[in-house]
Amino acid sequence: MGESLTIHLIIEYLAANASFAYVRRIRYTTGCRTFEGQGVFQADQYYVTIS
């Protein structure tokens, strides 16, 4: 593989002072394919780059 993908996280804050937020949808596009999933990330991580 070896390609870098940028994931746009759509998050929902669990609480006003929460350190973490629940990710309702994770989407990234590679070519003409789009992946969607879910998980938990830090609330200030709106964009994550993976390899």
C-alpha positions as CSV (number, residue, x, y, z in Angstrom):
1,M,0.0,0.0,0.0
2,G,2.3,2.8,1.3
3,E,-0.2,5.6,0.6
4,S,-1.2,8.2,3.1
5,L,-4.8,8.7,3.8
6,T,-6.5,11.6,5.5
7,I,-9.5,10.7,7.6
8,H,-12.1,13.3,8.3
9,L,-13.6,12.7,11.7
10,I,-17.2,13.8,12.5
11,I,-17.3,13.9,16.2
12,E,-19.9,14.4,18.9
13,Y,-18.9,15.7,22.3
14,L,-19.9,13.5,25.1
15,A,-19.8,16.4,27.5
16,A,-18.7,20.0,27.5
17,N,-15.6,19.2,29.5
18,A,-15.0,15.8,28.1
19,S,-11.5,14.9,27.0
20,F,-12.8,12.4,24.4
21,A,-15.6,12.4,22.0
22,Y,-17.4,9.6,20.2
23,V,-16.8,9.5,16.5
24,R,-20.1,9.0,14.8
25,R,-18.6,8.6,11.4
26,I,-15.1,8.2,10.0
27,R,-14.8,8.7,6.3
28,Y,-11.8,8.6,4.0
29,T,-11.7,8.3,0.2
30,T,-9.1,6.5,-1.8
31,G,-9.6,6.5,-5.5
32,C,-13.3,6.1,-5.9
33,R,-13.8,4.1,-2.7
34,T,-15.1,5.5,0.6
35,F,-14.7,3.8,3.9
36,E,-17.0,4.5,6.9
37,G,-16.6,3.3,10.4
38,Q,-16.6,4.5,14.0
39,G,-14.4,4.7,17.0
40,V,-13.2,7.0,19.8
41,F,-10.6,9.7,19.4
42,Q,-9.5,12.7,21.3
43,A,-11.9,15.5,20.9
44,D,-9.3,17.8,19.3
45,Q,-8.4,15.4,16.6
46,Y,-10.5,16.4,13.6
47,Y,-8.1,15.1,11.0
48,V,-5.9,12.1,11.4
49,T,-3.3,10.9,8.9
50,I,-2.5,7.2,8.6
51,S,-0.1,5.2,6.5
